[in-house]
Amino acid sequence: MIDTFGTLRRGMEVLTENMGIVEAEEFIFLIKSEHFDYTEWQRRYFDNMTLEELKLSIEEYFENHEDLFHNATKL
């Protein structure tokens, strides 16, 4: 299991590799904004996915993180 610092480090690496440092910092600022509703954002994000897209996304995540879910059942 990854510790908190490891999770934060990996998250920042993913953000900066894919967005660059400026956009990554802007993303973090927006997430921390008092006007940002993560639950609402997540609802809208997943509402735009088909059931098949969601299922494939979950399966891909499990395959890429087998070390974290070695006892999980396949969908």
N, C-alpha and C positions, 0 to 999 in steps of 0.2 A: 504494500500500500504506500502511496506517495504522501509525504507530509505536506503541511500547508505551504511552506516555503517552496517546495518542489512544484506544487500545483501552480502557485503564482508565477514562478519562473517559467514553467512550460507555457502558461497562458500568455505571458508577455512575449515569449519567443514566437509563438504562433501569430500573435497580433502584429509584431514588428516585421516578421518575415513576409506576411501577406499584405500588410497595409502600409508599412513604413512607420517610422517612429512618430511622425507628426499625426498621421491619421489614427494610430494606435492610442496616442495620448488623448486625442479628441474623443475617440470612442469611450475611453475610460471616464473622461469628464462627463460625457452624456449619460453614461450608465449611473454615475454617482449623482447626477442632477436630481434635485428634489422634485422636479416635475416629471421625471421619467418613471413610468409604471411598468416594471419588468413583467409582471403577470399579464397585463394587457398586451404588451409587445409580443410576448411568447404565444399568447392566444392567437393573435393575428398571424404570426409566423406559421404556426402549425395549421391554422385554418386554410392556408393557401397550399398545403401539401395534400396530395391524394393519400389514401390509406396505403396504397402500394409504395409510394415514395417514402412514407414514414417507416413502413416495415423494412424496406431496403436500407434506409439510413440507420435504423436500430441494428440490423444484422451486421452492417459494415462496422459499426462502432464496436459491437461485441467481438467481431473477428480481429479488429485492431487492438483490442484491449483484453485479450483472453486471460492474461495474467491477473486481471482484476475480477474476472467473472468465471473462474474455473468451475464453479458449482452451479452456474445458471443453466436453465433449460433453454433449448432452441425454440424460437418462435414458430 
